[in-house]
Every structure is written in structure tokens, then in C-alpha cells.
Amino acid sequence: MDIKKVVLAYSGGLDTSIILKWLVETYGCEVVAFSADLGQDEELDGIEAKAVATGALKARIEDLREEFAADFVFPAFRANAIYEGQYLLGTSIARPLIAKHQIRIADEEGADAVSHGATGKGNDQVRFELSYMALRPDIKVIAPWREWDMKSRSDLIAFAQKHSIPVPVTKAKPYSSDRNMLHISYEGGILEDPWLEPDPDMFVMTVDPEKAPDKPEIIEIDYERGNPVAVNGERMGAAALLQYLNKIGGKHGIGRVDLVENRLVGMKSRGVYETPGGTIMRIAHMAVESITMDREVMHLRDSMVPEYSRMIYNGFWYSPEMNYLQKMVDLAQETVYGTARLKLYKGSCRVIGRKSTRSLYQPSFATFEEDDVYRQDEAEGFIRLLGLRLRIEALVKKSFKN
């Protein structure tokens, strides 16, 4: 391809540091390094200088923290999205936001191509490129892992050493990580053996649950239309609230997950994740839903959660079907107002109370004591009608036996 200027999704890590240099050498083009501030904190320190020193024409760091939390994380958590029962989609949900602003910057900079650091074995290549297609179908895409002759991260480390590019990965610690305010993920290297326990020193967002405080902490989270709006009575913006829950959850060792997941490309992969604030948010949200959502609406919504989660995991955030499902999810959240009380203790987050002015839980109906609003003898006719088809089937089977 004849490429004059590329906008690279640049994290400053091993892969994108090598890619920046490789793009300049291979295509002879200008490279604009784009870094999205998604709340990864100190990982952005010095990233602009590093990008320019590695060969970038310029570096652009965009503060996307509030948009990430409010317009990407919160919508997914309104749906209780979770992939394969454990993964809260921390990396998956960030990619469409990065791609969105990467395309915007490409327009502003007059770039004719975009590039990413995803490997040909992973999910991120799909998430980035499906987003590019949906947002600017004519943009050229450079995926170095599918083009160059380097075959492993060991090759990349050697390339970095040859070109004096500082990278945070060594042969002694070859796993890669991805961090934002929702989570941090680890994969590769020493984690490729699913039998081996992760290195305790690897974790950065959470303390070891065994070393967490011996005294539990009780917190309350307020919800409005399915979104958390306050912790312990203090109202906060979306990003501030998530970061606050990260701090509390991390202190108590909450949100560690070690799983082998099914990648979209067909292979299984071992991933280790820390999602302290998100874990707390999901549990609290479900507690408030339990007393404010209609039974049939909840069951219908729950039936869609696996597909909704797969759409995020597989990169279809900007698809028509995702837009349709999100509207259904949000409609179901119109009644979800209330407060959840949680006890945090040594890696666990347990609901110990929930309340709402819109609660559908009515003690006068649910009580095991004497009441004046429910006639128990009416249940007999209800059960007979509910089981009518079962009786008919049993009678037919009996007639054939005779």
C-alpha cells in the first residue's frame, strides 16, 4: 500500500513500540501516535516523549475517561454483561472507543491509514477493524502482526534491543498486560501453562485476598435507571465512581479472575484479570434489579445477556443488532432505582441489603406470617391449570401402554 500518514493506536508497551518503528522503516510514512487515557494512570507517564523518540511525527493523548465510563462501561453493566460466566469484558469494551477516536484523529490529521498492535491470533484485531469498517469503511488498515516476519514476543524484545527501544517486557517477565480504569488483563508468557498459578507479584490493582484487611467494610451504592450514581451517599461522575470503587475493592482483594476462555478465532486462551470496581458494581446492580424489575422483563433480558456479551467480545459494538439490544436493555432499566448494601471482605463482595422506593417486593404478600392480601387456597386452581398439559400427556402415554 502507498501510505503517507498513519494513526497508530499506541500504548507504549512492547508491541506498539516496535510497531511504531517498524511502520516508519517499512512504509516510509509519517506516524501519529494516539494514546487513549482510559484511566491507566502511571502507564501514560512519559509516553509522548517516548513515541517521538521512537520515530513518531507527533503524539496525541486524549482524555477519554468520562466517556469510557459513562458511554461504554455503564451501558454494558446495565445489561450485566459477562463473557463465559466470568470475564467482565474490560479489554473488549475499550476497543470500540479507542477505534472511534483513532478514526476521528485520522480525519483531523489527514491520515490515509490506521494501525493497531493486535496479533493475528487474538480478538483485538477483529474489535478494532470491525469498528473501523463501521465508522470509516474507506480507511486503510495496517496490521503488522499479519505482515512482518517476527513470530514471537521474544523476536520483538530482540528488535527493541537492537533499536534501543525501552519496553516494559523482558524475557524473565514475557507476559503482556492491558490496563484501563475497568480492569487490567494479563496473558502470554508464564501464563500460557494453565496449571501454573500466576505470580503473586504480577497483580497491581488488588491486594492478595489473604493479606486484605481482617475487618470487613460495608458500603452502599445508589442506582438510578440502572446506573450507579453515589457511594455511601456521595454523588460522583461515572469515571470518579468507578475509580473510587476500584480503590475500595482493590484494598479488599476483590475482582481477581483466572480463566481459560474461548477466543473468537477458535483457540482457547488463558487470561488473568483484575476488575475490582466492576465486580462490585455488577453485584450491587443485580441486587437493586432484584427488587425493582418485573419478573418477565428480567428473564427476557437475562436470556439476551450471553448474546449481548458475545457481541462486545467479538467486536460488534457498532452493529445494528447491538444498537437494538442496547435500547431494549435501557428500556428495562427505567425502573431500576435503589440502594444496595454490600460487605467487602478478603476477596468477597456480598449483598447484605437492598432497598428502593420503587420496590416490587411487598412484605404483605411475601410474609410467612398471617396476611390479609393473599388467599393460599387459590394456588390449587393455578397449579391445576399450569399442569394441565402435563396431565394430558401422561394420560395419552398411559393409554398407549394399555
C-alpha positions in Angstrom: 0.0 0.0 0.0 1.0 3.6 -0.7 0.8 5.1 2.8 1.7 8.6 3.6 0.5 9.0 7.2 -0.7 6.5 9.8 -2.5 7.0 13.1 -1.3 4.2 15.4 -3.2 3.1 18.5 -0.2 3.4 20.8 0.1 2.2 24.3 3.9 2.5 24.8 4.1 -1.2 25.5 6.2 -3.8 23.7 4.0 -4.4 20.6 3.1 -0.8 19.7 6.6 0.5 20.5 8.0 -2.0 18.0 5.2 -1.3 15.5 5.9 2.5 15.5 9.5 2.0 14.5 8.5 -0.8 12.0 5.9 1.4 10.3 8.4 4.2 9.7 11.1 1.7 8.4 8.7 -0.4 6.3 6.3 2.2 4.8 8.5 5.3 5.0 5.4 7.1 6.3 4.7 9.6 9.0 3.2 8.1 12.2 0.9 9.9 14.6 0.9 8.0 17.9 -2.5 8.1 19.5 -2.8 7.2 23.2 -6.2 7.0 24.9 -6.3 7.9 28.5 -8.8 5.4 29.9 -7.6 5.7 33.4 -4.5 3.5 33.2 -2.7 6.1 35.5 1.0 6.0 35.5 1.3 4.0 32.3 0.9 7.2 30.4 3.8 8.9 32.1 6.4 10.0 29.5 4.5 8.3 26.7 4.6 11.3 24.4 8.4 11.8 24.6 8.8 8.0 24.1 6.7 8.0 21.0 8.6 10.9 19.4 11.9 9.4 20.4 10.9 6.1 18.7 10.1 7.9 15.4 6.6 9.4 15.7 5.8 12.7 13.9 3.7 13.6 17.0 1.9 12.0 19.8 -1.7 12.8 20.8 -3.0 11.8 24.2 -6.8 12.1 24.6 -8.6 12.1 28.0 -11.4 9.6 27.4 -12.0 8.6 31.0 -15.5 10.0 31.5 -16.7 8.9 28.0 -15.3 5.4 28.6 -17.1 5.0 32.0 -20.4 6.7 31.1 -20.9 5.6 27.4 -19.2 2.2 27.3 -18.7 0.7 30.7 -22.1 1.7 32.3 -24.2 0.6 29.3 -22.6 -2.8 29.4 -23.1 -3.1 33.2 -26.8 -2.0 32.8 -27.0 -5.3 30.9 -25.0 -7.3 33.5 -22.7 -8.2 30.6 -20.3 -11.1 31.3 -18.5 -13.4 28.9 -18.4 -17.2 29.7 -19.6 -16.6 33.2 -16.5 -14.8 34.5 -15.0 -12.1 32.2 -16.3 -8.6 32.6 -15.1 -7.5 29.2 -12.6 -4.9 30.4 -10.4 -5.0 27.3 -13.3 -5.8 24.8 -15.3 -2.7 25.8 -12.4 -0.3 25.4 -11.5 -1.2 21.8 -14.5 0.4 20.1 -13.9 3.7 22.0 -10.2 3.7 21.0 -11.2 3.0 17.4 -13.7 5.8 17.4 -11.2 8.4 18.4 -8.5 6.9 16.2 -10.7 7.5 13.2 -11.5 11.0 14.4 -7.8 11.8 14.7 -7.1 10.2 11.3 -9.7 12.7 9.8 -8.2 15.6 11.7 -4.6 14.7 10.7 -5.3 13.9 7.1 -4.1 10.3 7.6 -4.9 7.7 5.0 -4.4 4.7 7.3 -4.7 3.4 10.8 -2.7 0.7 12.6 -3.1 -1.4 15.7 -0.9 -3.8 17.7 -3.3 -6.7 17.9 -1.8 -10.1 16.9 -3.3 -12.4 14.2 -4.2 -14.9 16.9 -6.2 -12.6 19.1 -9.6 -10.9 19.4 -8.5 -7.3 19.3 -7.7 -7.3 15.6 -11.4 -8.1 15.0 -12.6 -5.5 17.5 -10.5 -2.7 16.0 -11.1 -3.5 12.4 -14.9 -4.1 12.7 -15.1 -0.7 14.4 -13.0 0.9 11.6 -15.4 -0.6 9.0 -18.4 0.7 10.8 -17.0 4.2 11.3 -14.9 4.8 8.1 -15.1 2.0 5.7 -12.6 3.5 3.2 -9.7 3.8 5.7 -6.7 1.6 5.0 -5.7 -0.7 7.8 -2.1 -1.9 8.7 -1.9 -4.9 11.0 1.8 -5.5 11.4 1.5 -8.9 13.2 -0.1 -10.2 10.0 2.6 -8.7 7.8 6.1 -8.8 9.3 8.4 -11.8 9.8 8.6 -11.6 13.5 6.9 -14.6 15.0 7.0 -14.1 18.8 7.4 -11.6 21.6 10.9 -12.8 22.0 11.6 -11.6 18.5 10.1 -8.2 19.4 12.3 -8.0 22.5 15.3 -8.6 20.3 14.1 -5.9 17.8 13.7 -3.5 20.7 17.2 -4.1 22.0 18.6 -3.7 18.5 17.0 -0.3 18.1 17.4 0.8 21.7 13.7 1.0 22.3 12.8 0.8 26.0 9.9 -1.7 26.7 8.3 -2.9 29.9 8.6 -6.6 28.9 11.7 -8.8 29.4 12.4 -12.5 28.8 12.1 -13.0 32.5 8.6 -11.4 32.5 7.2 -12.0 29.0 3.5 -11.8 29.7 1.6 -8.8 28.3 -0.9 -6.7 30.0 -3.7 -4.2 29.1 -5.0 -1.7 31.6 -7.8 0.8 31.9 -10.0 2.0 34.7 -12.3 -1.0 34.4 -9.6 -3.7 34.7 -6.2 -5.0 33.9 -5.6 -8.2 31.9 -2.6 -10.5 31.7 -1.8 -13.1 29.1 1.1 -14.9 27.5 4.5 -15.9 28.8 4.4 -17.7 32.1 0.6 -17.8 32.0 0.4 -20.0 28.9 0.5 -23.1 31.2 -3.0 -23.2 32.6 -1.8 -25.4 35.5 0.6 -22.8 36.9 -0.5 -20.3 39.5 0.0 -16.6 38.5 3.0 -14.8 40.1 1.7 -13.1 43.2 3.8 -10.0 42.3 2.0 -9.6 39.0 -1.1 -8.0 40.3 -1.3 -4.2 40.6 -5.0 -3.3 41.2 -5.8 -5.7 44.0 -4.0 -6.9 47.1 -3.8 -10.7 47.8 -7.1 -11.5 49.4 -5.3 -13.4 52.1 -3.5 -10.2 53.0 -6.5 -8.0 52.8 -7.8 -6.2 56.0 -9.1 -8.5 58.7 -12.1 -6.2 59.3 -14.9 -6.2 56.6 -16.0 -2.9 55.1 -19.7 -2.1 54.4 -20.6 0.2 51.6 -23.8 1.4 50.0 -24.3 2.2 46.3 -27.2 4.2 44.9 -28.6 3.4 41.4 -30.8 5.5 39.1 -32.0 3.9 35.8 -29.5 1.1 36.3 -26.5 3.4 36.7 -24.5 3.8 39.9 -24.7 7.4 40.9 -23.4 7.6 44.5 -21.3 5.6 47.0 -22.1 6.0 50.7 -24.4 8.9 49.9 -21.8 10.9 47.9 -22.7 11.5 44.3 -20.0 11.2 41.7 -19.5 11.2 38.0 -19.1 7.9 36.2 -15.3 7.9 36.0 -14.8 9.1 39.6 -17.3 6.5 40.9 -15.6 3.6 39.1 -12.2 4.7 40.2 -13.4 5.0 43.8 -14.8 1.5 43.8 -11.5 0.3 42.3 -9.7 1.7 45.3 -12.1 0.1 47.8 -12.3 -3.2 46.0 -8.6 -3.4 45.4 -7.9 -2.9 49.1 -10.1 -5.9 49.9 -8.7 -8.1 47.1 -11.9 -8.2 45.1 -12.2 -8.9 41.4 -9.4 -11.4 40.5 -10.3 -13.9 37.8 -8.2 -16.7 36.3 -9.9 -18.4 33.4 -9.4 -20.2 30.1 -11.7 -18.5 27.6 -12.7 -19.2 24.0 -11.3 -16.7 21.6 -13.3 -15.7 18.5 -10.6 -17.0 16.2 -11.2 -20.5 17.5 -8.5 -21.3 20.1 -8.6 -21.3 23.9 -6.6 -18.8 25.8 -5.7 -18.3 29.5 -6.4 -14.9 30.8 -5.9 -13.4 34.3 -7.9 -10.3 35.2 -8.4 -7.8 37.9 -11.7 -5.9 37.9 -12.3 -4.7 41.5 -14.8 -1.8 40.9 -16.6 -3.6 38.1 -17.1 -6.7 40.2 -18.7 -4.6 43.0 -20.9 -2.7 40.5 -22.3 -5.8 38.9 -23.2 -7.4 42.2 -24.8 -4.2 43.5 -26.7 -3.6 40.3 -28.2 -7.1 40.3 -29.3 -6.6 43.9 -31.2 -3.4 43.1 -32.7 -5.1 40.0 -34.0 -8.0 42.1 -36.5 -5.7 43.8 -37.3 -3.3 41.0 -37.6 -5.3 37.8 -40.6 -7.2 36.6 -40.1 -10.9 36.6 -40.8 -11.5 32.9 -38.8 -8.4 31.8 -35.8 -9.6 33.9 -36.0 -13.1 32.5 -36.3 -11.9 28.9 -33.3 -9.5 29.4 -31.3 -12.3 31.1 -31.9 -14.5 28.1 -30.2 -11.9 25.9 -27.1 -11.3 28.1 -25.0 -14.1 26.6 -25.6 -12.8 23.1 -25.1 -9.2 24.2 -21.8 -10.1 25.8 -20.6 -12.1 22.8 -21.3 -9.0 20.6 -19.0 -6.9 22.8 -16.4 -9.7 23.0 -16.5 -10.3 19.2 -16.3 -6.6 18.3 -19.8 -5.7 17.2 -20.3 -2.7 19.4 -21.3 -0.5 16.4 -23.6 -3.1 14.7 -27.3 -2.6 14.1 -28.1 -5.6 16.4 -26.1 -4.1 19.2 -27.9 -0.9 18.9 -31.2 -2.7 19.0 -30.3 -4.8 22.1 -28.9 -1.7 24.0 -32.2 0.1 23.5 -34.1 -3.0 24.9 -31.7 -3.2 27.8 -32.0 0.5 28.6 -35.8 0.4 28.5 -35.7 -2.4 31.1 -33.6 -0.2 33.3 -36.2 2.6 33.6 -37.4 1.3 37.0 -34.1 0.3 38.4 -33.7 2.9 41.2 -32.5 2.0 44.7 -29.6 1.2 47.0 -27.5 -1.9 47.6 -25.6 -2.5 50.8 -22.5 -4.7 50.4 -20.0 -6.3 52.7 -16.4 -6.4 51.3 -14.1 -8.9 52.9 -10.9 -10.8 51.8 -11.8 -11.1 48.1 -15.6 -11.5 48.6 -18.3 -9.0 47.8 -21.6 -10.0 49.4 -25.0 -8.3 49.3 -26.4 -7.7 52.8 -29.3 -5.4 52.0 -31.2 -3.7 49.2 -34.0 -1.1 49.2 -36.0 1.1 46.8 -38.9 3.5 46.8 -40.0 1.6 43.6 -39.6 -1.8 45.1 -41.8 -4.6 43.8 -41.0 -6.6 46.9 -44.1 -6.3 49.2 -43.8 -7.9 52.6 -47.5 -8.0 53.0 -47.6 -10.6 50.1 -44.3 -12.4 50.8 -44.6 -12.9 54.5 -44.8 -16.4 56.1 -46.9 -14.9 58.8 -50.6 -14.4 58.6 -51.8 -11.9 56.0 -55.0 -10.4 54.6 -54.0 -10.0 50.9 -53.2 -13.5 49.6 -55.6 -16.4 49.5 -53.5 -19.6 49.7 -56.4 -21.8 48.6 -56.3 -20.1 45.1 -53.0 -21.7 44.4 -54.7 -25.0 43.9 -56.5 -23.9 40.7 -53.4 -22.1 39.5 -51.4 -25.3 39.8 -54.1 -27.5 38.1 -54.2 -25.1 35.1 -50.4 -24.8 35.0 -50.0 -28.6 34.9 -52.9 -29.4 32.6 -50.7 -30.2 29.6 -48.6 -32.5 31.7 -51.7 -34.4 32.8 -52.9 -34.7 29.2 -49.5 -36.0 28.1 -49.4 -38.5 30.9 -52.9 -39.8 30.1 -52.1 -40.2 26.4 -48.9 -42.2 27.3 -50.9 -44.4 29.7 -53.5 -45.2 27.0 -50.8 -46.4 24.7 -49.3 -48.7 27.4 -52.8 -50.2 27.9 
